[in-house]
Amino acid sequence: MILPPLLVLAISTTPISVTHSQNPIDPIVGANERIKRIRMAIIEVKVVDSSGEPIPGVKVTIEQTGHKFLFGCAAISLMKHASASEEQQYKNRFADLFNFATVLTYWPDTNPTPTTFETRLLDTQVAWLNENNITVKGHPLFLAGSSPGWADQNPSGVRNQTEQRVEQIVNYFKGKIEIWDAVGDSTTARNARNGLGAWARSAGVADLTADMFGWAHKSDPSATLLYNDYNLDQKYLDLITDLKRRKSSINVIGLEAHMGYTNWPLIRVWETAETFKKLGFPIHFSEITVLSNHTADGQIVSDPNNLDGESVQADYVEKMYTLLFSHPSVSAIAWWNFVDGDWDTIPSGLLKRNLTPKKAYSRLLHLIKTKWWTKSSGASDWNGTFKVRGFLGKYKVSVTTSSGVLQREIDLDRSGQGLTIQLP
């Protein structure tokens, strides 16, 4: 597998260019109230008899079965484990926490030769994720640093090959991969010393990026298409503004947050979201790495027994996720290395190499499946109504009577959900 320059970016400490407040307020203050306001709505269940009259005192249970918000991770080592028990452990840990997964679709891997289309691993990964109701994103369709050795070095030639590549893979996975990182890091694409870089230098990154979104949308008009970048500066803002002017098919912007020797101050996380929300697109924090092990001089080390480092990672991750979940423009948060060593050697996983959870995994599991999860039951009131405020997402509603249990499924959005259940 040919890896793009993410290996270096994961330990980059270059600051991003965002607009900083003159008198910043701690952004974590008020986060829980914002979450209640923007991530929850009212579910109202009314129980009536066969003539439509309300029935008081009936047991109603409202149980969440899925989040609307996307909590995700790159499924890098899915279907790659040596033993069946390791594979099952990985799958269990992944499905318990996430409803969103990134699979790797780098061009050199899917097309190792001009006449080969290699999807055997992807087929098994995507099938399992689909079966477990985990939304799938393909990453990426275009990344200038990831080009097969056989690709044309001429701008017009590689452009034609890229169009064919997009049509082939997007059509093949239509209905299975719902989201694509259509373009990654094109703000720096002209630096690549290959045909893709030559195309970027010849056409300009705006034309290149617009072409990619056009081809991807044509191949699957229902797919959600992201522009994704680590270079969170004015070039990114200008590029997306240009794409909006061109009426490009971009749906979402992806912001990478690979942290190295030091974690971003939370005010930087918040103000990054605030800066990019001005573009008017939903935001995915698309690739997050936070290390669990450091030494005093900033050197990164891998130590599975560094419990102090795990605590630092867990504390930061809990605050960062709470902050991002409270931001109205953020619709997804995606971790990168699920397991230490999945992608590189730095200790940025939520699981150790032996697949046991770190503290950050347990902390996120509590947030996503307990604190931000709704399950409630009670009796219908005098008007036959049972009401609860729940987190947005999918629910199972059960009404229990002496003759049995009636169940319905609902999808709760910001407008709330009313449901009438008529008993025979």
Stockholm file with secondary structure:
# STOCKHOLM 1.0

chainA/1-424         MILPPLLVLAISTTPISVTHSQNPIDPIVGANERIKRIRMAIIEVKVVDSSGEPIPGVKVTIEQTGHKFLFGCAAISLMKHASASEEQQYKNRFADLFNFATVLTYWPDTNPTPTTFETRLLDTQVAWLNENNITVKGHPLFLAGSSPGWADQNPSGVRNQTEQRVEQIVNYFKGKIEIWDAVGDSTTARNARNGLGAWARSAGVADLTADMFGWAHKSDPSATLLYNDYNLDQKYLDLITDLKRRKSSINVIGLEAHMGYTNWPLIRVWETAETFKKLGFPIHFSEITVLSNHTADGQIVSDPNNLDGESVQADYVEKMYTLLFSHPSVSAIAWWNFVDGDWDTIPSGLLKRNLTPKKAYSRLLHLIKTKWWTKSSGASDWNGTFKVRGFLGKYKVSVTTSSGVLQREIDLDRSGQGLTIQLP
#=GR chainA/1-424 SS CCCCTHHHHTTCCCCCCCCCCSSCCCTTTTHHHHHHHHSEEEEEEEEECTTSCBCTTCEEEEEEEEESSEEEEECTTTTCCSSHHHHHHHHHHHHHHCSEEEEECCHHHHCSSTTCCCCHHHHHHHHHHHHTTCEEEEECSCBTTCCCTTSCSSHHHHHHHHHHHHHHHHHHTTTTCCEEEEEECGGGGGGCSSHHHHHHHHHCHHHHHHHHHHHHHHHCTTSEEEEEESCCSHHHHHHHHHHHHTTCCCCEEEEEEECCSSCCCHHHHHHHHHHHHTTCSCEEEEEEECCSCBCTTSCBCCCTTCHHHHHHHHHHHHHHHHHHHTCTTEEEEEESCSBTTSSSSSSCCSBCTTSCBCHHHHHHHHIIIIITCCEEEEECCTTSEEEEEEESEEEEEEEEETTEEEEEEEEECTTCEEEEEECC
#=GC SS_cons         CCCCTHHHHTTCCCCCCCCCCSSCCCTTTTHHHHHHHHSEEEEEEEEECTTSCBCTTCEEEEEEEEESSEEEEECTTTTCCSSHHHHHHHHHHHHHHCSEEEEECCHHHHCSSTTCCCCHHHHHHHHHHHHTTCEEEEECSCBTTCCCTTSCSSHHHHHHHHHHHHHHHHHHTTTTCCEEEEEECGGGGGGCSSHHHHHHHHHCHHHHHHHHHHHHHHHCTTSEEEEEESCCSHHHHHHHHHHHHTTCCCCEEEEEEECCSSCCCHHHHHHHHHHHHTTCSCEEEEEEECCSCBCTTSCBCCCTTCHHHHHHHHHHHHHHHHHHHTCTTEEEEEESCSBTTSSSSSSCCSBCTTSCBCHHHHHHHHIIIIITCCEEEEECCTTSEEEEEEESEEEEEEEEETTEEEEEEEEECTTCEEEEEECC
//
